[in-house]
Amino acid sequence: MMLALQGGKRSPFVRRVTIWLDLQGREFEPRPVDLFGADFESFRARNPLSRVAVLTTPTWWSVRVDCLRSQVGQGLEAIEAQTPEARSQKLDGLVAPHPMASTLPSSPEWPF
């Protein structure tokens, strides 16, 4: 399975994921993206949050991979083998709410 790592050339997050992939012995194709140029809109189409790094599998399933290794102990194969709905639920579970979220008003009004 060939992975593609998309992101800015100078991003510390891209370098971190590159090191992690190398340590895991995984083959991947680096795909540099000019986030401040012509590549931005095509990158945003694949990653609406416009954050790097993005690791893409051949089935075009994408995920932001800041903490993937520590959060998903089973590795990418376990997630990739699941249905798209199951993958979505797994990834939703990786996102923890901010500790202050419960103290914010349900509808923002000025002044806060």
VEXDRENBA-597670 format. One line per field, with one value per atom (N, C-alpha, C): residue number from 0; residue in three letters; chain; atom name; x negated, y negated, z negated. Coordinates in Angstrom, 1 decimal. Layout:
k	c(NUM; ...)
r	c(Ala; ...)
c	c(A; ...)
a	c(CA; ...)
x	c(X; ...)
y	c(Y; ...)
z	c(Z; ...)
***
This chain:
k	c(0; 0; 0; 1; 1; 1; 2; 2; 2; 3; 3; 3; 4; 4; 4; 5; 5; 5; 6; 6; 6; 7; 7; 7; 8; 8; 8; 9; 9; 9; 10; 10; 10; 11; 11; 11; 12; 12; 12; 13; 13; 13; 14; 14; 14; 15; 15; 15; 16; 16; 16; 17; 17; 17; 18; 18; 18; 19; 19; 19; 20; 20; 20; 21; 21; 21; 22; 22; 22; 23; 23; 23; 24; 24; 24; 25; 25; 25; 26; 26; 26; 27; 27; 27; 28; 28; 28; 29; 29; 29; 30; 30; 30; 31; 31; 31; 32; 32; 32; 33; 33; 33; 34; 34; 34; 35; 35; 35; 36; 36; 36; 37; 37; 37; 38; 38; 38; 39; 39; 39; 40; 40; 40; 41; 41; 41; 42; 42; 42; 43; 43; 43; 44; 44; 44; 45; 45; 45; 46; 46; 46; 47; 47; 47; 48; 48; 48; 49; 49; 49; 50; 50; 50; 51; 51; 51; 52; 52; 52; 53; 53; 53; 54; 54; 54; 55; 55; 55; 56; 56; 56; 57; 57; 57; 58; 58; 58; 59; 59; 59; 60; 60; 60; 61; 61; 61; 62; 62; 62; 63; 63; 63; 64; 64; 64; 65; 65; 65; 66; 66; 66; 67; 67; 67; 68; 68; 68; 69; 69; 69; 70; 70; 70; 71; 71; 71; 72; 72; 72; 73; 73; 73; 74; 74; 74; 75; 75; 75; 76; 76; 76; 77; 77; 77; 78; 78; 78; 79; 79; 79; 80; 80; 80; 81; 81; 81; 82; 82; 82; 83; 83; 83; 84; 84; 84; 85; 85; 85; 86; 86; 86; 87; 87; 87; 88; 88; 88; 89; 89; 89; 90; 90; 90; 91; 91; 91; 92; 92; 92; 93; 93; 93; 94; 94; 94; 95; 95; 95; 96; 96; 96; 97; 97; 97; 98; 98; 98; 99; 99; 99; 100; 100; 100; 101; 101; 101; 102; 102; 102; 103; 103; 103; 104; 104; 104; 105; 105; 105; 106; 106; 106; 107; 107; 107; 108; 108; 108; 109; 109; 109; 110; 110; 110; 111; 111; 111)
r	c(Met; Met; Met; Met; Met; Met; Leu; Leu; Leu; Ala; Ala; Ala; Leu; Leu; Leu; Gln; Gln; Gln; Gly; Gly; Gly; Gly; Gly; Gly; Lys; Lys; Lys; Arg; Arg; Arg; Ser; Ser; Ser; Pro; Pro; Pro; Phe; Phe; Phe; Val; Val; Val; Arg; Arg; Arg; Arg; Arg; Arg; Val; Val; Val; Thr; Thr; Thr; Ile; Ile; Ile; Trp; Trp; Trp; Leu; Leu; Leu; Asp; Asp; Asp; Leu; Leu; Leu; Gln; Gln; Gln; Gly; Gly; Gly; Arg; Arg; Arg; Glu; Glu; Glu; Phe; Phe; Phe; Glu; Glu; Glu; Pro; Pro; Pro; Arg; Arg; Arg; Pro; Pro; Pro; Val; Val; Val; Asp; Asp; Asp; Leu; Leu; Leu; Phe; Phe; Phe; Gly; Gly; Gly; Ala; Ala; Ala; Asp; Asp; Asp; Phe; Phe; Phe; Glu; Glu; Glu; Ser; Ser; Ser; Phe; Phe; Phe; Arg; Arg; Arg; Ala; Ala; Ala; Arg; Arg; Arg; Asn; Asn; Asn; Pro; Pro; Pro; Leu; Leu; Leu; Ser; Ser; Ser; Arg; Arg; Arg; Val; Val; Val; Ala; Ala; Ala; Val; Val; Val; Leu; Leu; Leu; Thr; Thr; Thr; Thr; Thr; Thr; Pro; Pro; Pro; Thr; Thr; Thr; Trp; Trp; Trp; Trp; Trp; Trp; Ser; Ser; Ser; Val; Val; Val; Arg; Arg; Arg; Val; Val; Val; Asp; Asp; Asp; Cys; Cys; Cys; Leu; Leu; Leu; Arg; Arg; Arg; Ser; Ser; Ser; Gln; Gln; Gln; Val; Val; Val; Gly; Gly; Gly; Gln; Gln; Gln; Gly; Gly; Gly; Leu; Leu; Leu; Glu; Glu; Glu; Ala; Ala; Ala; Ile; Ile; Ile; Glu; Glu; Glu; Ala; Ala; Ala; Gln; Gln; Gln; Thr; Thr; Thr; Pro; Pro; Pro; Glu; Glu; Glu; Ala; Ala; Ala; Arg; Arg; Arg; Ser; Ser; Ser; Gln; Gln; Gln; Lys; Lys; Lys; Leu; Leu; Leu; Asp; Asp; Asp; Gly; Gly; Gly; Leu; Leu; Leu; Val; Val; Val; Ala; Ala; Ala; Pro; Pro; Pro; His; His; His; Pro; Pro; Pro; Met; Met; Met; Ala; Ala; Ala; Ser; Ser; Ser; Thr; Thr; Thr; Leu; Leu; Leu; Pro; Pro; Pro; Ser; Ser; Ser; Ser; Ser; Ser; Pro; Pro; Pro; Glu; Glu; Glu; Trp; Trp; Trp; Pro; Pro; Pro; Phe; Phe; Phe)
c	c(A; A; A; A; A; A; A; A; A; A; A; A; A; A; A; A; A; A; A; A; A; A; A; A; A; A; A; A; A; A; A; A; A; A; A; A; A; A; A; A; A; A; A; A; A; A; A; A; A; A; A; A; A; A; A; A; A; A; A; A; A; A; A; A; A; A; A; A; A; A; A; A; A; A; A; A; A; A; A; A; A; A; A; A; A; A; A; A; A; A; A; A; A; A; A; A; A; A; A; A; A; A; A; A; A; A; A; A; A; A; A; A; A; A; A; A; A; A; A; A; A; A; A; A; A; A; A; A; A; A; A; A; A; A; A; A; A; A; A; A; A; A; A; A; A; A; A; A; A; A; A; A; A; A; A; A; A; A; A; A; A; A; A; A; A; A; A; A; A; A; A; A; A; A; A; A; A; A; A; A; A; A; A; A; A; A; A; A; A; A; A; A; A; A; A; A; A; A; A; A; A; A; A; A; A; A; A; A; A; A; A; A; A; A; A; A; A; A; A; A; A; A; A; A; A; A; A; A; A; A; A; A; A; A; A; A; A; A; A; A; A; A; A; A; A; A; A; A; A; A; A; A; A; A; A; A; A; A; A; A; A; A; A; A; A; A; A; A; A; A; A; A; A; A; A; A; A; A; A; A; A; A; A; A; A; A; A; A; A; A; A; A; A; A; A; A; A; A; A; A; A; A; A; A; A; A; A; A; A; A; A; A; A; A; A; A; A; A; A; A; A; A; A; A; A; A; A; A; A; A; A; A; A; A; A; A)
a	c(N; CA; C; N; CA; C; N; CA; C; N; CA; C; N; CA; C; N; CA; C; N; CA; C; N; CA; C; N; CA; C; N; CA; C; N; CA; C; N; CA; C; N; CA; C; N; CA; C; N; CA; C; N; CA; C; N; CA; C; N; CA; C; N; CA; C; N; CA; C; N; CA; C; N; CA; C; N; CA; C; N; CA; C; N; CA; C; N; CA; C; N; CA; C; N; CA; C; N; CA; C; N; CA; C; N; CA; C; N; CA; C; N; CA; C; N; CA; C; N; CA; C; N; CA; C; N; CA; C; N; CA; C; N; CA; C; N; CA; C; N; CA; C; N; CA; C; N; CA; C; N; CA; C; N; CA; C; N; CA; C; N; CA; C; N; CA; C; N; CA; C; N; CA; C; N; CA; C; N; CA; C; N; CA; C; N; CA; C; N; CA; C; N; CA; C; N; CA; C; N; CA; C; N; CA; C; N; CA; C; N; CA; C; N; CA; C; N; CA; C; N; CA; C; N; CA; C; N; CA; C; N; CA; C; N; CA; C; N; CA; C; N; CA; C; N; CA; C; N; CA; C; N; CA; C; N; CA; C; N; CA; C; N; CA; C; N; CA; C; N; CA; C; N; CA; C; N; CA; C; N; CA; C; N; CA; C; N; CA; C; N; CA; C; N; CA; C; N; CA; C; N; CA; C; N; CA; C; N; CA; C; N; CA; C; N; CA; C; N; CA; C; N; CA; C; N; CA; C; N; CA; C; N; CA; C; N; CA; C; N; CA; C; N; CA; C; N; CA; C; N; CA; C; N; CA; C; N; CA; C; N; CA; C; N; CA; C; N; CA; C; N; CA; C; N; CA; C; N; CA; C; N; CA; C; N; CA; C; N; CA; C)
x	c(-0.8; 0.0; -0.9; -0.8; -1.6; -0.8; -1.4; -0.9; -1.4; -0.7; -1.1; -1.1; -2.2; -2.2; -2.2; -1.1; -0.9; -1.1; -1.9; -2.1; -3.1; -3.3; -4.3; -5.7; -6.6; -8.0; -8.7; -8.3; -9.0; -8.2; -7.1; -6.2; -6.9; -7.0; -7.5; -6.6; -5.3; -4.4; -4.7; -5.0; -5.3; -6.6; -7.6; -8.9; -8.7; -7.8; -7.5; -6.9; -5.9; -5.3; -6.2; -7.1; -8.1; -9.0; -9.4; -10.3; -9.5; -8.3; -7.5; -7.3; -7.0; -6.9; -8.2; -9.3; -10.6; -10.9; -10.6; -10.8; -9.9; -8.7; -7.8; -8.2; -9.1; -9.5; -8.4; -7.6; -6.5; -7.0; -6.7; -7.0; -5.9; -6.3; -5.4; -5.9; -5.0; -5.4; -5.2; -6.3; -6.1; -5.5; -4.5; -3.9; -3.9; -4.9; -5.0; -3.8; -3.3; -2.2; -2.6; -2.4; -2.7; -1.4; -1.4; -0.2; 0.1; -0.9; -0.6; -0.6; -0.4; -0.4; 0.7; 0.4; 1.5; 2.0; 1.2; 1.7; 2.7; 2.9; 3.7; 5.2; 5.8; 7.2; 7.4; 6.5; 6.5; 6.3; 5.4; 5.1; 6.3; 7.0; 8.1; 9.3; 9.4; 10.4; 10.2; 9.0; 8.7; 8.8; 8.5; 8.4; 9.1; 10.4; 11.1; 10.6; 9.9; 9.3; 8.0; 7.5; 6.2; 5.0; 5.0; 3.9; 3.0; 1.8; 0.8; 0.3; 0.0; -0.3; 1.0; 1.2; 2.3; 1.7; 2.0; 1.6; 2.7; 2.5; 3.6; 3.2; 4.2; 4.0; 4.5; 4.2; 4.7; 6.2; 7.0; 8.4; 8.9; 7.9; 8.2; 8.8; 8.6; 9.1; 8.0; 8.3; 7.4; 7.6; 6.5; 6.6; 5.5; 5.8; 4.7; 3.9; 2.6; 1.9; 0.9; 1.3; 0.5; 0.1; 1.2; 1.0; 1.5; 1.5; 2.1; 1.5; 0.2; -0.4; -0.1; 0.0; 0.3; 1.8; 2.6; 4.1; 4.6; 4.0; 4.5; 3.4; 3.4; 2.3; 2.3; 3.4; 3.4; 2.8; 2.5; 1.9; 2.9; 2.4; 3.3; 4.1; 3.5; 4.2; 5.5; 5.6; 6.8; 7.9; 7.6; 8.6; 9.0; 8.0; 8.2; 9.1; 9.0; 9.8; 11.3; 11.7; 13.0; 13.8; 15.1; 16.0; 15.8; 16.2; 16.0; 16.8; 18.0; 18.7; 18.0; 17.4; 16.6; 15.4; 14.7; 13.5; 13.9; 15.0; 15.5; 15.7; 16.4; 16.6; 15.4; 14.4; 13.1; 12.4; 12.4; 11.7; 12.4; 13.7; 14.5; 14.1; 13.8; 13.4; 12.0; 11.2; 9.9; 9.9; 10.9; 11.0; 11.7; 10.9; 11.4; 11.9; 13.0; 13.5; 12.5; 12.5; 11.6; 12.2; 11.3; 11.8; 12.7; 12.5; 13.4; 14.7; 14.9; 16.1; 17.4; 17.4; 18.6; 19.0; 18.0; 18.2; 18.6; 18.5; 18.9; 20.4; 21.0; 22.4; 22.8; 24.0; 24.5; 24.7; 25.1; 25.2; 24.4; 23.4; 22.6; 23.3; 23.2; 23.8; 22.7; 22.7; 21.8; 22.3; 21.5; 20.2; 20.2; 19.1; 19.0; 18.9)
y	c(1.2; 0.0; -1.2; -2.1; -3.3; -4.4; -5.1; -6.3; -7.5; -8.6; -9.9; -10.9; -11.6; -12.6; -14.0; -14.7; -16.0; -17.1; -18.1; -19.2; -20.2; -21.2; -22.2; -21.7; -22.2; -21.7; -22.1; -23.2; -23.6; -23.3; -22.6; -22.3; -21.3; -21.7; -20.7; -19.5; -19.7; -18.5; -17.5; -18.0; -17.1; -16.4; -17.1; -16.5; -15.4; -15.7; -14.7; -13.5; -13.6; -12.5; -11.7; -12.4; -11.7; -10.9; -11.4; -10.6; -9.4; -9.6; -8.5; -7.4; -7.8; -6.8; -6.0; -6.8; -6.1; -5.1; -5.5; -4.6; -3.4; -3.5; -2.4; -1.5; -2.0; -1.2; -1.3; -2.3; -2.4; -3.2; -2.7; -3.5; -4.5; -5.7; -6.8; -7.7; -8.4; -9.4; -10.8; -11.5; -12.9; -13.8; -14.5; -15.4; -16.8; -17.6; -19.0; -19.8; -20.6; -21.5; -23.0; -23.9; -25.3; -25.9; -26.0; -26.4; -27.9; -28.6; -30.1; -30.4; -29.4; -29.6; -28.9; -28.5; -27.9; -26.6; -25.8; -24.5; -24.6; -25.8; -25.9; -25.4; -25.8; -25.4; -23.9; -23.3; -21.9; -21.1; -21.7; -21.1; -21.2; -22.4; -22.6; -21.7; -21.3; -20.4; -19.0; -18.6; -17.3; -17.4; -18.6; -18.8; -20.2; -20.2; -21.4; -22.3; -21.7; -22.5; -23.2; -22.8; -23.3; -23.2; -22.1; -21.9; -20.8; -20.9; -19.8; -19.1; -17.9; -17.1; -16.3; -15.8; -15.0; -13.7; -12.6; -11.3; -10.7; -10.3; -9.8; -8.4; -7.5; -6.1; -6.0; -4.9; -4.8; -4.9; -4.7; -4.9; -6.3; -7.2; -8.6; -9.0; -8.1; -8.4; -9.2; -10.4; -11.3; -11.6; -11.9; -12.2; -13.1; -14.0; -14.8; -13.9; -13.9; -12.9; -13.4; -14.5; -15.0; -14.0; -13.3; -12.3; -11.0; -10.6; -9.3; -8.1; -8.1; -6.9; -6.8; -7.8; -7.7; -7.4; -7.9; -7.7; -6.4; -5.9; -4.7; -3.6; -2.9; -2.0; -0.8; -0.5; 0.6; 0.3; -0.9; -1.3; -1.6; -2.0; -2.4; -1.2; -0.1; 1.1; 1.4; 1.3; 1.6; 0.6; -0.7; -1.6; -1.5; -1.3; -1.2; 0.0; 1.1; 2.3; 2.1; 1.0; 0.8; 0.1; 0.1; -0.6; -2.1; -2.9; -4.4; -4.9; -4.4; -4.8; -4.5; -3.3; -2.9; -3.8; -4.1; -4.9; -6.3; -6.8; -8.2; -8.2; -7.1; -7.1; -7.0; -6.2; -6.0; -7.4; -8.1; -9.4; -10.4; -10.4; -11.3; -11.1; -9.9; -9.6; -10.1; -10.4; -10.9; -12.4; -13.1; -14.5; -14.7; -15.2; -15.5; -16.9; -17.1; -18.5; -19.3; -20.6; -21.4; -21.5; -21.5; -21.5; -22.7; -23.8; -25.0; -25.0; -24.0; -24.0; -24.0; -23.3; -23.3; -24.6; -25.5; -26.8; -27.9; -27.6; -28.6; -28.6; -29.8; -29.9; -29.1; -28.6; -27.8; -28.7; -30.0; -30.9; -32.1; -32.5; -33.6; -34.9; -35.7; -37.0; -38.0; -39.2; -40.2; -40.9; -41.2; -40.7; -39.3; -38.6; -37.2; -37.3)
z	c(0.0; 0.0; 0.0; 1.0; 1.1; 0.5; -0.4; -1.1; -0.4; -0.5; 0.0; -1.1; -1.4; -2.4; -1.8; -2.0; -1.4; -2.5; -2.1; -3.1; -2.6; -3.4; -3.1; -3.3; -2.5; -2.5; -3.9; -4.5; -5.7; -7.0; -6.8; -8.0; -8.9; -10.2; -11.2; -11.4; -11.1; -11.2; -10.1; -8.9; -7.7; -8.0; -8.6; -8.9; -10.0; -11.0; -12.1; -11.5; -10.6; -10.0; -9.1; -8.4; -7.6; -8.4; -9.5; -10.4; -10.9; -11.3; -11.8; -10.8; -9.5; -8.5; -8.2; -8.2; -8.0; -9.2; -10.4; -11.5; -11.5; -10.9; -10.7; -9.5; -8.7; -7.5; -6.4; -6.4; -5.5; -4.2; -3.1; -1.9; -1.7; -1.2; -1.0; 0.1; 0.7; 1.8; 1.2; 1.0; 0.6; 1.7; 1.3; 2.3; 1.7; 2.0; 1.5; 2.0; 1.1; 1.5; 1.2; 2.2; 1.9; 1.3; 0.0; -0.7; -0.5; 0.0; 0.2; 1.7; 2.5; 4.0; 4.7; 5.9; 6.8; 6.3; 5.4; 4.9; 3.8; 3.3; 2.1; 2.3; 3.4; 3.6; 3.8; 4.5; 4.8; 3.4; 2.6; 1.3; 0.4; 0.4; -0.4; 0.0; 1.3; 1.7; 1.1; 0.8; 0.2; -1.4; -1.9; -3.3; -3.6; -3.9; -4.1; -5.3; -6.2; -7.3; -6.9; -5.8; -5.2; -6.2; -7.0; -7.9; -7.3; -7.6; -7.2; -8.4; -8.4; -7.2; -7.0; -5.7; -5.3; -4.7; -5.3; -4.8; -4.0; -2.8; -1.9; -1.5; -1.6; -1.1; 0.3; 1.0; 2.4; 2.6; 1.6; 1.7; 1.4; 1.3; 1.1; -0.2; -1.2; -2.5; -3.2; -3.7; -4.2; -5.7; -6.4; -7.8; -8.2; -9.1; -9.7; -10.6; -10.5; -11.2; -12.3; -13.0; -14.0; -15.1; -15.6; -16.7; -16.4; -15.1; -14.7; -15.4; -15.5; -16.1; -17.6; -18.3; -19.8; -20.0; -19.1; -19.3; -18.7; -17.7; -17.0; -17.1; -18.2; -18.5; -17.5; -16.8; -15.9; -14.6; -14.3; -13.0; -11.9; -10.8; -9.7; -9.1; -9.1; -8.4; -9.1; -10.4; -11.1; -10.8; -10.6; -10.2; -8.7; -7.9; -6.4; -6.1; -6.9; -6.6; -7.0; -7.7; -8.1; -7.0; -7.1; -6.2; -6.4; -5.4; -5.5; -6.8; -7.1; -8.2; -9.5; -9.6; -10.8; -11.0; -9.8; -9.9; -10.4; -10.0; -10.4; -11.9; -12.4; -13.8; -14.6; -14.1; -14.8; -14.9; -13.8; -13.8; -14.6; -14.6; -15.5; -16.9; -17.3; -18.7; -19.0; -18.0; -18.2; -18.6; -18.3; -18.6; -19.9; -20.8; -22.2; -22.3; -23.0; -23.1; -24.0; -23.8; -24.6; -26.0; -27.0; -28.4; -28.7; -28.0; -28.2; -27.5; -26.6; -25.7; -26.5; -27.7; -28.5; -29.1; -29.2; -29.8; -28.8; -27.6; -26.5; -26.4; -26.1; -25.9; -24.6; -24.6; -23.5; -22.2; -22.5; -21.3; -21.7; -20.9; -21.2; -21.2; -22.2; -22.2; -22.7; -22.2; -22.6; -23.8; -24.9; -25.1; -25.7; -25.6; -26.1; -27.6)
***
